[in-house]
Amino acid sequence: MPRPTTAQLSTGILIVVATTVALLAVSGSSGVFEVAVLVAFATALGTLSTALLMSVAAQRRAAAGSGLGEPSGVARPEYVRQG
């Protein structure tokens, strides 16, 4: 499995931090166990979002590499690389 890019990793971390802050602010929980559960949920959400971003990026690379999504009759400028 490829490693996430810096942008994907940063997005995942931002989602973890924002979700943790929002959940703690909304829930008003003060117990150690409650806070740990909320932090674990936020971490799982950030990990899931990073994995989804990686799969979307892989699909885009595959589509761009195979030429899908481009009309076959359209002339490309010569400065555009092939593959």
C-alpha positions as CSV (number, residue, x, y, z in Angstrom):
1,M,0.0,0.0,0.0
2,P,1.4,3.4,-0.9
3,R,2.2,5.9,1.7
4,P,0.0,9.0,2.1
5,T,1.2,12.3,0.7
6,T,1.8,15.3,2.9
7,A,-1.5,16.8,1.9
8,Q,-3.4,13.6,2.7
9,L,-1.7,13.2,6.0
10,S,-2.3,16.9,6.9
11,T,-6.0,16.5,6.1
12,G,-6.3,13.5,8.3
13,I,-4.6,15.2,11.2
14,L,-6.8,18.3,10.7
15,I,-9.9,16.1,10.8
16,V,-8.7,14.3,14.0
17,V,-8.0,17.6,15.8
18,A,-11.2,19.3,14.6
19,T,-13.4,16.3,15.4
20,T,-11.8,15.9,18.9
21,V,-12.3,19.6,19.7
22,A,-15.9,19.6,18.4
23,L,-16.9,16.3,20.2
24,L,-15.4,17.5,23.5
25,A,-17.1,20.8,23.3
26,V,-20.5,19.4,22.4
27,S,-20.5,16.4,24.7
28,G,-19.2,18.2,27.8
29,S,-17.6,15.0,29.0
30,S,-15.1,15.2,31.8
31,G,-14.3,11.6,32.7
32,V,-11.1,10.0,31.5
33,F,-12.9,7.1,29.9
34,E,-15.4,9.3,28.0
35,V,-12.6,11.6,26.7
36,A,-10.6,8.5,25.6
37,V,-13.6,7.1,23.7
38,L,-14.1,10.5,21.9
39,V,-10.4,10.8,21.0
40,A,-10.4,7.2,19.7
41,F,-13.4,7.9,17.6
42,A,-11.8,11.1,16.2
43,T,-8.6,9.2,15.4
44,A,-10.6,6.5,13.6
45,L,-12.4,9.1,11.6
46,G,-9.1,10.8,10.6
47,T,-7.6,7.5,9.6
48,L,-10.6,6.6,7.5
49,S,-10.6,10.0,5.8
50,T,-6.9,9.6,4.9
51,A,-7.5,6.1,3.5
52,L,-10.4,7.3,1.4
53,L,-8.3,10.2,0.1
54,M,-5.6,7.7,-0.8
55,S,-8.0,5.5,-2.7
56,V,-9.5,8.5,-4.6
57,A,-6.0,9.7,-5.6
58,A,-5.2,6.2,-6.8
59,Q,-8.3,6.0,-8.9
60,R,-7.5,9.4,-10.4
61,R,-3.9,8.3,-11.2
62,A,-5.2,5.1,-12.9
63,A,-7.8,7.0,-14.9
64,A,-5.2,9.6,-16.0
65,G,-2.7,6.9,-16.9
66,S,-5.1,4.9,-19.0
67,G,-6.5,7.9,-20.8
68,L,-10.0,7.4,-19.5
69,G,-12.2,10.5,-19.4
70,E,-10.6,12.0,-22.5
71,P,-12.5,12.2,-25.7
72,S,-10.6,10.3,-28.4
73,G,-11.1,12.8,-31.2
74,V,-9.7,15.8,-29.4
75,A,-6.3,17.0,-30.5
76,R,-3.9,17.6,-27.6
77,P,-1.3,20.4,-27.8
78,E,2.2,19.2,-28.3
79,Y,3.4,20.6,-25.0
80,V,1.1,18.1,-23.2
81,R,3.0,15.0,-22.3
82,Q,1.8,11.5,-23.2
83,G,1.8,9.4,-20.0
